[in-house]
Amino acid sequence: MSSKKPTYQELKAKLAEAEEIIAALRGEEVDAVVGNHHVILLRLKDAEEALRESEKRYRTILKSIEESYYEVDLAGNLTFFNDSTCSILGYTRDELVGINNRQFMDQENAEKVYQTFNKVYTTGKPAKASDWEIMRNDGTRRFVEASVSLIKDAGGQPAGFRGIGRDITERKQAEEKIKHLNLVLRAIRNVNQLITKEKDRGMLLNGACDHLVQARGYHNAWIALCNEKRDVVTTAESGLGTDFLPMAARLKGGTMTACGQKALGQAEVVVTKDPPSACTDCPLSDKYKGRGAMTVRLDHQGKLYGLLSVSIPRLFLEDQEERFLFQDIARDIAFALHDMELEEEHKRAEEALRESEEKYRTILESIEESYWEVDLAGNLSFFNDSTSGILGYTKNELIGINNRQFMDTENAKKMYQTFSKVYGTGKPAKGFDWEITRKDGTKIYVETSVSLRKDSKGHPIGFRGIGKDITERKRAEEQLTASLEEKELLLQEIHHRVKNNMQVISSLLKLQAESIEDEALQEAFRNSQHRIRAMSLVHEKLYQSKDLAHVPFRDYLTSLIRYLYQSYTPKAGTIELVTEIEELPLAITHAIPCGLITNELLSNALKHAFPGERTGTITLSLRSPEPHTYELTVSDDGIGLPEAIDLHTTTSLGLHLVTILVEDQLKGEIEVERTGGTRFRITFKVR
């Protein structure tokens, strides 16, 4: 039997069918009843039974559907409902009977319901897909989409209302999240545009706060700038007005808020879910009712500039993307402050050039972006001086000239497609860049926006646009890309040469060792060779890797182990090696110490753990038991490390070197177990 639940339309059809049966029974002619009394009684009995079965069946259907079905009288009191209604509202059936629907809503939504019911009552026509916010029994708020139709009595008079509703909270929250993120992105765009043109610190801070609030991405925003001693010297806000004055006085008086103090000490965003309860000593805590707060430090290249704090709905506090976007805003503002600081330092250092700088600034302020107008064929009909300057023509030369004259075939086609799209949709096109040819033959890049020009009757007559020369930016991007590629090649070459130099040193040690008869000295030379090889391998792997910042450590350890086994043949042939190495990236500052440690411990195990003909197993593992923590283990089931050997007082160069590398370079810890062989466990932190 199908488990598909009936739709509202199917249920409505079934109910109509039942009503027709009842109407047919009530409409029997009197003569037929008198003439067929016995038959009518039997039919009536059968009809009553059928009606009971039908009612039972429809009640079962109403009970089984996920949607809420409800009936209310004209006053809005519940008279009938299914189990889904109880589930959505969070009440028991006994609690709901006779209760008024206004009890589940605030005044705004209750008024919205009243208007819907009144319209249905007045017109007699159903209302479909109306959505309301309701309050459940536990105080939580949900969104419900409902249809409403009129209930009439046997005489055709309105008796109440019935409807089908469904919980659309998740859909609403998703829509709200998308809407909110779009608003935040708009705020980021506005702030970035402000940063590119605003050179006054106070105007920048106030403008940034205003943009964050005016775009409706955040409810309120404030910024506090600090000096080198972390004393607050300047504040800005939006959305708070005079309510921010006590906070500003407190900050400038040297008392930082709890969230601000925490944000100053970390790079991550500080999230306060319920400021009224979590920040009782904050002058703004009562301004965050129903909302949370995010606070983050403003820093650039390690220098702290201050704090940025905003208020947003709690729904978005846990969203990781929300925090990333918020951090992006903070980085942009900090970068702008850094840029202003550099400019101020430059001005202080170059006081002798103040007059020429003022002249240069005046010139820059007088330069405006290019503004132009063309007819539908693309012929210039109006333009400003900046257009002449960008194109390199005089005004008289430009009048009536077609814009295709400044472009090659590819860019002319691109321009045509843009104009055609604007013409067809009527919507502006923004941020398009084209390569144009100046009068003198030089090529430059221009970023342009295009919109449609219409006459007084609304008919298209041409296009207008604003453009700016972005050639320097384009060239800077190309130079930056080329410079980055050049530096990567240079760094690879450095690793390659370091590796080669170390191999030369290793070869020299090997040649020198061959001329030495003293076995102890030969062993010392071999140990030095192994250590140099361990370091050389790091540079070799970096040279072969696309990621020049991290060593592919599993591949590195595999190569190092293979080298050591070959060095200690035939002894290594009697020993089994078990490796459990996770694919963990290591920076060169960690890779070299770890390589040397592995070299020393594995060499010691191969040389000393299995004397004579004894066989056994050496186990080497590298794993990350928790975030930012690595664990390197080298163990064997050999004769074991003598109890008399202390890692901190041993005269063994190898073990002494291991201790120094672990504690001084890795800032880690080393543990030694001597049961059933020897086990070295090294743990250290990575970032």
Legacy VTK file of the C-alpha trace (Angstrom):
# vtk DataFile Version 3.0
C-alpha trace
ASCII
DATASET POLYDATA
POINTS 687 float
0.000 0.000 0.000
1.381 3.400 -0.963
2.722 5.497 1.913
2.277 8.761 0.007
0.369 11.313 2.085
-2.663 13.048 0.477
-2.277 16.621 -0.672
-4.524 19.413 0.466
-6.368 19.378 -2.906
-7.010 15.615 -2.676
-8.273 15.996 0.887
-10.525 18.868 -0.130
-12.033 16.748 -2.962
-12.720 13.879 -0.552
-14.505 16.210 1.872
-16.597 17.671 -0.976
-17.603 14.144 -1.985
-18.766 13.422 1.568
-20.788 16.636 1.684
-22.525 15.686 -1.583
-23.525 12.342 -0.093
-25.021 14.084 2.946
-26.808 16.621 0.751
-28.245 13.808 -1.367
-29.566 12.081 1.725
-31.193 15.288 2.957
-32.755 15.966 -0.443
-34.813 12.779 -0.830
-38.295 13.514 -2.052
-41.063 13.008 0.546
-43.085 10.842 -1.790
-40.139 8.532 -2.300
-39.676 8.268 1.450
-43.369 7.433 2.034
-43.507 4.985 -0.841
-40.257 3.287 -0.033
-40.108 3.646 3.739
-38.380 0.372 4.386
-35.863 0.844 1.585
-35.068 4.371 2.702
-34.432 3.216 6.248
-32.001 0.623 4.978
-30.295 3.156 2.698
-30.139 5.662 5.538
-28.539 3.093 7.793
-26.012 2.202 5.091
-25.335 5.885 4.417
-24.772 6.569 8.111
-22.348 3.689 8.253
-20.617 4.942 5.123
-20.504 8.414 6.599
-18.901 7.118 9.775
-16.345 5.171 7.754
-15.702 8.214 5.554
-15.273 10.461 8.590
-12.948 7.925 10.185
-10.969 7.673 6.961
-10.638 11.466 6.594
-9.663 11.869 10.229
-6.977 9.227 9.694
-5.757 11.137 6.650
-5.684 14.422 8.565
-3.828 12.751 11.397
-1.220 11.191 9.093
-0.280 14.239 6.979
2.761 16.280 7.954
0.987 19.564 7.273
-1.041 21.250 9.976
-4.838 21.187 9.442
-6.900 23.490 11.648
-10.378 24.970 12.015
-11.311 28.074 14.013
-14.566 29.880 14.706
-15.120 33.461 13.556
-13.392 34.765 16.688
-10.266 32.763 15.881
-10.669 30.090 18.588
-9.455 26.618 17.609
-12.309 24.119 17.182
-10.541 21.291 15.340
-6.929 20.447 14.444
-4.678 17.486 13.693
-1.580 16.192 15.493
0.785 18.114 13.198
-0.760 21.356 14.499
0.116 20.314 18.062
3.663 19.416 16.982
4.280 22.707 15.168
2.911 24.833 18.035
4.438 22.691 20.798
1.178 22.274 22.752
-0.769 19.187 23.769
-4.202 18.594 22.266
-5.925 19.483 25.553
-3.998 22.760 25.803
-4.980 23.834 22.288
-8.734 23.210 22.372
-10.569 26.543 22.340
-7.395 28.635 22.455
-7.292 31.797 20.286
-4.774 31.964 17.449
-3.579 35.402 18.633
-1.901 33.648 21.560
0.770 32.247 19.203
1.713 35.597 17.647
3.011 39.037 18.415
0.893 42.078 17.589
2.326 42.541 14.101
1.654 38.961 12.988
-1.737 38.893 14.712
-2.731 41.954 12.671
-1.491 40.216 9.518
-3.633 37.134 10.313
-6.650 39.319 11.019
-6.331 41.064 7.651
-6.065 37.716 5.848
-9.084 36.229 7.653
-11.068 39.419 7.073
-10.315 39.327 3.332
-11.394 35.660 3.130
-14.554 36.467 5.124
-15.399 39.460 2.899
-14.695 37.900 -0.492
-15.417 34.257 0.258
-12.287 33.377 -1.715
-9.466 31.308 -0.178
-6.120 32.903 0.640
-3.099 30.869 -0.350
0.525 30.780 0.790
0.397 33.458 3.487
3.354 33.227 5.876
3.376 34.219 9.546
5.805 34.080 12.426
4.443 32.138 15.403
5.636 31.584 18.970
5.732 27.992 20.213
4.857 26.937 23.723
8.580 26.844 24.642
9.044 30.463 23.497
10.924 29.664 20.276
9.808 31.342 17.067
8.934 29.500 13.848
7.711 30.539 10.415
4.526 28.946 9.019
3.112 29.138 5.489
-0.673 28.692 5.561
-3.736 28.694 3.310
-7.116 29.899 4.635
-10.666 29.237 3.413
-14.120 30.017 4.760
-16.295 27.489 6.639
-20.054 27.892 6.125
-22.925 26.298 8.028
-25.851 24.384 6.471
-27.560 27.666 5.708
-24.550 28.991 3.802
-23.601 31.482 6.509
-19.922 31.967 7.536
-19.154 29.870 10.614
-15.366 30.015 10.805
-12.187 29.309 8.903
-10.124 26.262 7.978
-6.582 25.984 6.669
-3.500 23.953 5.898
-0.116 25.080 7.223
3.449 23.916 6.995
6.628 24.809 8.926
8.930 26.813 6.590
11.393 27.943 9.271
14.432 26.298 7.673
13.596 27.803 4.298
13.091 31.228 5.872
16.369 30.990 7.771
18.197 29.995 4.586
16.619 32.946 2.764
17.530 35.273 5.637
21.113 33.969 5.634
21.484 34.544 1.881
19.906 37.978 2.202
22.165 38.859 5.125
25.339 37.665 3.362
24.404 39.677 0.285
23.990 42.741 2.484
27.357 42.082 4.125
28.989 41.701 0.706
27.420 44.986 -0.363
28.796 46.598 2.797
32.259 45.177 2.053
32.101 46.558 -1.469
31.089 49.993 -0.185
33.836 49.969 2.449
36.425 48.965 -0.149
35.293 51.763 -2.444
35.584 54.152 0.500
39.081 52.898 1.330
40.337 53.482 -2.199
39.378 57.160 -2.175
39.229 58.329 1.467
42.465 59.679 2.915
41.172 61.168 6.161
41.313 58.783 9.133
38.222 60.154 10.847
36.173 60.170 7.651
37.358 56.638 6.882
36.343 55.258 10.276
32.952 56.963 10.360
32.321 56.139 6.715
33.206 52.476 7.242
30.808 52.222 10.218
28.080 53.990 8.243
28.476 51.638 5.264
28.354 48.543 7.489
25.063 49.707 8.991
23.459 51.490 6.020
23.798 48.371 3.867
21.709 46.689 6.624
24.306 43.948 6.976
24.818 44.849 10.646
22.563 46.535 13.209
25.289 48.734 14.641
29.068 49.058 14.380
31.851 50.779 16.284
35.623 51.155 15.911
38.212 52.006 18.566
41.750 52.969 17.516
44.666 52.348 19.890
48.165 53.754 20.199
51.296 51.687 20.742
50.429 51.352 24.465
46.973 50.030 23.519
45.300 53.140 24.892
42.160 54.078 22.940
42.664 57.451 21.251
39.845 57.608 18.662
36.376 56.066 18.303
33.720 55.956 15.591
30.241 54.442 15.479
27.050 54.047 13.507
23.624 52.868 14.614
24.157 53.828 18.280
24.182 57.643 18.366
24.407 59.186 21.827
24.106 55.723 23.410
27.742 55.195 22.426
29.038 58.168 24.446
29.401 56.222 27.769
31.275 53.481 25.916
33.583 55.991 24.215
34.319 57.668 27.565
35.056 54.310 29.164
37.390 53.214 26.363
39.310 56.494 26.321
39.498 56.317 30.132
41.537 53.125 29.879
38.858 50.502 30.658
38.470 47.933 27.889
35.425 45.669 27.558
35.803 41.931 28.149
35.215 41.053 24.486
37.579 43.835 23.415
40.328 42.655 25.761
39.975 39.120 24.423
40.005 40.286 20.794
43.191 42.300 21.343
44.960 39.110 22.362
43.993 36.841 19.460
43.629 36.871 15.677
40.290 35.037 15.627
36.892 36.723 15.817
35.440 36.942 19.344
31.758 35.932 19.304
29.409 36.987 22.091
26.095 35.188 21.689
24.147 37.047 24.402
25.795 40.368 25.362
23.107 41.369 27.929
23.952 38.322 30.073
27.633 37.845 29.160
28.739 41.501 29.356
26.869 42.940 32.318
29.472 45.677 32.857
29.340 46.886 29.236
27.524 50.212 28.662
26.089 48.815 25.393
24.882 45.441 26.662
21.207 46.491 26.706
21.491 47.628 23.053
22.034 44.040 21.855
18.746 42.459 22.936
17.901 39.583 20.617
21.243 39.938 18.816
24.824 38.856 19.274
28.139 40.622 18.743
31.357 39.977 16.833
34.596 41.726 17.749
37.965 41.486 16.011
41.301 43.250 16.185
42.469 45.585 13.434
46.052 44.676 12.627
48.330 44.668 9.609
51.760 43.055 9.358
51.835 42.448 13.089
50.915 45.990 14.123
47.747 46.498 16.174
45.542 49.441 15.198
42.424 48.831 17.288
39.101 46.994 17.342
36.039 46.577 15.147
32.773 45.397 16.703
29.323 44.822 15.138
25.902 43.577 16.209
24.131 40.912 14.126
21.228 38.476 14.547
22.224 35.435 16.616
21.182 33.194 13.732
24.360 34.130 11.815
26.884 34.071 14.663
28.011 30.462 14.156
28.335 30.767 10.374
31.993 30.395 9.404
31.540 32.357 6.180
30.091 35.241 8.206
33.255 35.355 10.328
35.536 35.172 7.283
33.742 38.118 5.670
33.928 40.081 8.927
37.665 39.424 9.164
38.063 40.570 5.545
36.454 43.905 6.445
38.791 44.271 9.429
41.842 43.477 7.274
40.788 46.027 4.654
40.289 48.764 7.253
43.595 47.903 8.940
45.359 47.998 5.568
43.853 51.431 4.877
45.024 52.656 8.303
48.467 51.236 7.589
48.507 52.990 4.234
47.510 56.266 5.868
50.216 55.808 8.474
52.845 55.295 5.815
51.665 58.403 4.012
51.798 60.451 7.210
55.309 59.204 7.976
56.377 60.085 4.478
54.967 63.581 4.837
56.776 64.097 8.148
60.034 62.851 6.631
59.669 64.995 3.503
58.694 68.374 4.967
60.971 70.112 2.497
58.764 68.862 -0.347
55.515 70.059 1.255
54.875 72.754 -1.344
55.381 70.453 -4.329
53.240 67.740 -2.661
50.423 70.253 -2.162
50.599 71.168 -5.846
50.601 67.502 -6.824
47.633 66.817 -4.525
45.692 69.697 -6.080
46.309 68.293 -9.540
45.154 64.821 -8.481
41.989 66.200 -6.878
41.105 68.083 -10.043
41.335 64.970 -12.211
37.941 63.354 -12.728
36.956 60.109 -14.318
36.046 60.027 -17.982
32.370 60.683 -18.744
31.010 60.140 -22.261
27.775 59.778 -24.236
27.260 58.092 -27.628
24.282 57.592 -29.940
22.952 54.126 -30.801
25.571 53.790 -33.553
28.391 54.448 -31.074
29.309 57.981 -32.209
30.510 60.331 -29.436
28.024 63.111 -28.760
29.291 64.426 -25.408
32.374 63.903 -23.192
34.463 65.674 -20.556
38.104 66.777 -20.524
39.259 63.546 -18.877
37.988 61.591 -21.881
40.130 63.724 -24.159
43.084 63.211 -21.867
42.685 59.438 -21.713
42.252 59.038 -25.473
44.857 61.648 -26.424
42.571 63.613 -28.758
41.394 67.223 -28.637
37.685 67.902 -28.128
37.254 68.993 -31.743
38.830 65.753 -32.971
36.566 63.579 -30.811
33.172 65.090 -31.690
31.174 62.594 -33.769
33.955 60.009 -33.914
32.890 56.336 -33.502
34.164 54.498 -30.450
35.263 51.536 -32.599
38.124 53.716 -33.819
39.881 53.327 -30.450
39.755 49.506 -30.401
40.936 46.433 -32.248
38.447 43.864 -33.602
38.371 41.752 -30.424
37.700 44.674 -28.066
35.188 46.233 -30.482
33.264 42.942 -30.465
33.373 42.860 -26.672
32.068 46.428 -26.525
29.292 45.641 -29.008
28.140 42.648 -26.933
28.057 44.803 -23.801
26.108 47.596 -25.494
23.718 45.023 -26.995
23.064 43.479 -23.580
22.412 46.888 -22.016
20.081 47.765 -24.884
18.184 44.467 -24.606
17.805 44.369 -20.808
17.772 48.081 -19.994
20.088 47.296 -17.056
23.498 48.962 -16.600
26.731 47.001 -17.108
29.436 47.720 -14.539
33.122 46.991 -14.214
33.930 46.025 -17.814
37.503 46.617 -18.914
38.656 47.131 -22.498
41.959 47.730 -24.183
41.900 50.923 -26.224
44.389 52.565 -28.579
45.263 56.198 -27.998
45.858 58.668 -30.791
49.616 58.198 -30.464
49.233 54.424 -30.931
49.865 53.422 -27.324
47.521 50.909 -25.759
45.910 51.383 -22.348
43.269 49.611 -20.282
40.049 51.371 -19.275
37.450 50.150 -16.777
33.992 51.368 -17.771
30.363 51.264 -16.719
27.638 51.568 -19.362
23.946 52.505 -19.062
21.144 53.201 -21.534
20.112 56.730 -22.492
16.417 57.316 -23.166
14.421 60.249 -24.465
11.484 61.856 -22.681
9.172 59.115 -23.993
11.354 56.328 -22.735
12.792 55.309 -26.113
16.503 54.333 -26.272
18.604 57.028 -27.950
22.126 55.963 -27.013
24.477 55.051 -24.180
26.403 56.839 -21.461
29.320 55.662 -19.381
32.020 56.438 -16.866
35.541 55.134 -17.347
38.911 55.261 -15.656
42.410 54.361 -16.772
43.494 51.117 -15.040
46.621 50.542 -17.112
48.961 50.912 -14.142
46.947 48.409 -12.122
46.993 45.925 -15.000
50.731 46.304 -15.466
51.326 46.024 -11.720
49.350 42.785 -11.670
51.403 41.445 -14.569
54.665 42.523 -12.900
53.580 40.997 -9.604
52.806 37.694 -11.322
56.141 37.734 -13.131
57.996 38.675 -9.933
56.327 35.846 -8.009
57.266 33.305 -10.677
60.820 34.637 -10.696
61.110 34.351 -6.899
59.730 30.813 -6.928
62.340 29.804 -9.525
65.038 31.525 -7.485
63.972 29.720 -4.301
63.976 26.373 -6.123
67.463 27.113 -7.403
68.614 27.963 -3.856
67.308 24.634 -2.507
68.941 22.849 -5.440
72.310 24.491 -4.800
72.144 23.896 -1.039
71.410 20.227 -1.720
74.334 19.999 -4.158
76.712 21.730 -1.745
75.728 19.356 1.049
76.256 16.391 -1.258
79.731 17.737 -2.041
80.469 18.020 1.691
79.156 14.486 2.234
81.359 13.184 -0.592
84.396 14.950 0.877
83.710 13.365 4.263
83.391 9.976 2.613
86.707 10.389 0.772
88.405 11.567 3.957
86.977 8.629 5.930
88.413 6.141 3.417
91.908 7.372 4.217
91.437 6.963 7.981
92.299 3.633 9.579
90.872 4.373 13.033
87.406 2.720 13.133
86.065 5.219 15.697
87.040 8.151 13.498
85.551 6.448 10.451
82.286 5.958 12.391
82.269 9.645 13.347
82.728 10.619 9.694
79.918 8.264 8.628
77.606 9.723 11.271
78.366 13.213 9.970
77.631 12.003 6.433
74.237 10.665 7.536
73.382 13.932 9.282
74.331 15.976 6.233
72.337 13.599 4.031
69.301 14.031 6.320
69.497 17.817 5.887
70.269 17.591 2.179
67.176 15.461 1.583
64.975 18.277 2.943
66.277 20.692 0.298
66.032 18.007 -2.370
62.345 17.393 -1.606
61.613 21.121 -1.517
63.338 21.528 -4.881
61.132 18.773 -6.345
57.938 20.069 -4.692
55.504 22.650 -6.047
54.933 23.868 -2.481
58.178 25.566 -1.484
56.941 26.316 2.035
56.333 22.728 3.203
58.259 19.466 2.935
56.281 16.344 1.834
57.447 14.557 4.978
56.203 11.033 4.304
58.116 10.970 1.023
61.110 12.494 2.808
61.143 9.884 5.608
60.763 7.056 3.077
63.861 8.272 1.210
65.822 8.774 4.447
64.940 5.269 5.715
65.943 3.730 2.378
69.294 5.547 2.528
70.033 4.441 6.120
69.121 0.824 5.400
71.473 0.800 2.429
74.188 2.351 4.607
73.908 -0.391 7.264
73.701 -3.410 4.911
73.950 -6.351 5.628
72.868 -5.637 9.233
69.618 -4.032 8.022
68.681 -7.218 6.171
67.986 -9.052 9.450
65.752 -6.322 10.825
62.146 -5.686 9.825
61.014 -2.077 9.595
57.381 -1.076 10.139
56.351 2.468 9.173
53.118 4.270 10.009
53.591 7.715 8.520
50.691 10.106 7.918
50.865 12.577 5.032
51.657 15.664 7.125
53.225 18.820 5.661
56.127 20.296 7.624
57.791 23.659 7.260
61.531 23.567 6.739
62.048 24.864 10.303
60.464 21.647 11.605
61.498 19.273 8.819
65.267 19.548 9.316
65.196 18.900 13.113
62.754 15.996 12.607
64.982 14.552 9.877
68.086 14.739 12.073
66.203 13.183 15.011
64.979 10.332 12.821
68.499 9.836 11.462
70.029 9.571 14.952
67.388 7.299 16.486
67.083 4.971 13.475
70.869 4.749 13.103
71.244 3.902 16.812
68.591 1.200 16.531
70.223 -0.341 13.436
73.689 -0.294 15.064
73.022 -1.187 18.695
69.539 -2.649 19.268
70.236 -6.075 17.739
73.816 -7.240 18.470
75.274 -10.307 16.827
72.845 -12.366 14.795
69.807 -11.154 16.703
66.759 -10.194 14.587
63.856 -7.927 15.413
61.579 -5.091 14.393
61.986 -1.316 14.288
58.807 0.762 14.171
58.717 4.371 13.001
55.516 6.431 13.057
54.493 10.038 12.510
50.961 11.168 13.254
48.878 14.108 14.399
46.899 13.040 17.505
45.195 16.437 17.711
45.142 19.686 15.715
48.514 21.487 15.539
50.270 18.651 17.427
52.622 16.111 15.808
53.983 12.921 17.380
57.150 11.171 16.089
57.867 7.698 17.496
60.890 5.422 16.927
60.833 2.080 18.763
62.474 -1.345 18.618
62.154 -4.707 20.385
65.915 -5.081 20.783
68.110 -5.300 23.889
66.913 -1.948 25.179
68.605 1.287 26.256
70.622 0.863 29.475
69.026 2.448 32.546
72.258 4.276 33.287
71.932 6.456 30.182
70.294 9.829 30.874
69.421 11.887 27.783
70.383 15.149 29.498
73.775 13.984 30.813
74.832 11.406 28.222
78.187 11.757 26.504
76.706 10.248 23.317
76.762 12.957 20.671
73.771 11.434 18.849
71.438 11.276 21.867
72.652 14.668 23.098
71.899 16.098 19.642
68.384 14.557 19.727
67.676 16.215 23.087
68.848 19.621 21.860
66.819 19.379 18.641
63.626 18.369 20.464
63.761 20.870 23.309
65.527 23.875 21.745
64.417 23.818 18.092
61.076 21.996 18.113
60.126 23.303 21.596
58.776 19.809 22.195
59.035 16.976 24.664
60.775 13.609 24.492
59.851 10.456 26.441
61.829 7.212 26.642
60.376 3.790 27.507
62.803 0.908 28.162
60.336 -1.985 28.541
60.585 -4.723 25.877
63.153 -2.756 23.919
63.367 1.023 23.521
60.707 3.520 22.534
61.357 7.229 21.882
58.218 9.412 21.646
58.645 13.053 20.588
55.708 15.497 20.587
55.789 19.089 19.341
53.441 21.862 18.241
53.097 23.244 14.713
51.200 26.254 13.421
LINES 1 688
687 0 1 2 3 4 5 6 7 8 9 10 11 12 13 14 15 16 17 18 19 20 21 22 23 24 25 26 27 28 29 30 31 32 33 34 35 36 37 38 39 40 41 42 43 44 45 46 47 48 49 50 51 52 53 54 55 56 57 58 59 60 61 62 63 64 65 66 67 68 69 70 71 72 73 74 75 76 77 78 79 80 81 82 83 84 85 86 87 88 89 90 91 92 93 94 95 96 97 98 99 100 101 102 103 104 105 106 107 108 109 110 111 112 113 114 115 116 117 118 119 120 121 122 123 124 125 126 127 128 129 130 131 132 133 134 135 136 137 138 139 140 141 142 143 144 145 146 147 148 149 150 151 152 153 154 155 156 157 158 159 160 161 162 163 164 165 166 167 168 169 170 171 172 173 174 175 176 177 178 179 180 181 182 183 184 185 186 187 188 189 190 191 192 193 194 195 196 197 198 199 200 201 202 203 204 205 206 207 208 209 210 211 212 213 214 215 216 217 218 219 220 221 222 223 224 225 226 227 228 229 230 231 232 233 234 235 236 237 238 239 240 241 242 243 244 245 246 247 248 249 250 251 252 253 254 255 256 257 258 259 260 261 262 263 264 265 266 267 268 269 270 271 272 273 274 275 276 277 278 279 280 281 282 283 284 285 286 287 288 289 290 291 292 293 294 295 296 297 298 299 300 301 302 303 304 305 306 307 308 309 310 311 312 313 314 315 316 317 318 319 320 321 322 323 324 325 326 327 328 329 330 331 332 333 334 335 336 337 338 339 340 341 342 343 344 345 346 347 348 349 350 351 352 353 354 355 356 357 358 359 360 361 362 363 364 365 366 367 368 369 370 371 372 373 374 375 376 377 378 379 380 381 382 383 384 385 386 387 388 389 390 391 392 393 394 395 396 397 398 399 400 401 402 403 404 405 406 407 408 409 410 411 412 413 414 415 416 417 418 419 420 421 422 423 424 425 426 427 428 429 430 431 432 433 434 435 436 437 438 439 440 441 442 443 444 445 446 447 448 449 450 451 452 453 454 455 456 457 458 459 460 461 462 463 464 465 466 467 468 469 470 471 472 473 474 475 476 477 478 479 480 481 482 483 484 485 486 487 488 489 490 491 492 493 494 495 496 497 498 499 500 501 502 503 504 505 506 507 508 509 510 511 512 513 514 515 516 517 518 519 520 521 522 523 524 525 526 527 528 529 530 531 532 533 534 535 536 537 538 539 540 541 542 543 544 545 546 547 548 549 550 551 552 553 554 555 556 557 558 559 560 561 562 563 564 565 566 567 568 569 570 571 572 573 574 575 576 577 578 579 580 581 582 583 584 585 586 587 588 589 590 591 592 593 594 595 596 597 598 599 600 601 602 603 604 605 606 607 608 609 610 611 612 613 614 615 616 617 618 619 620 621 622 623 624 625 626 627 628 629 630 631 632 633 634 635 636 637 638 639 640 641 642 643 644 645 646 647 648 649 650 651 652 653 654 655 656 657 658 659 660 661 662 663 664 665 666 667 668 669 670 671 672 673 674 675 676 677 678 679 680 681 682 683 684 685 686
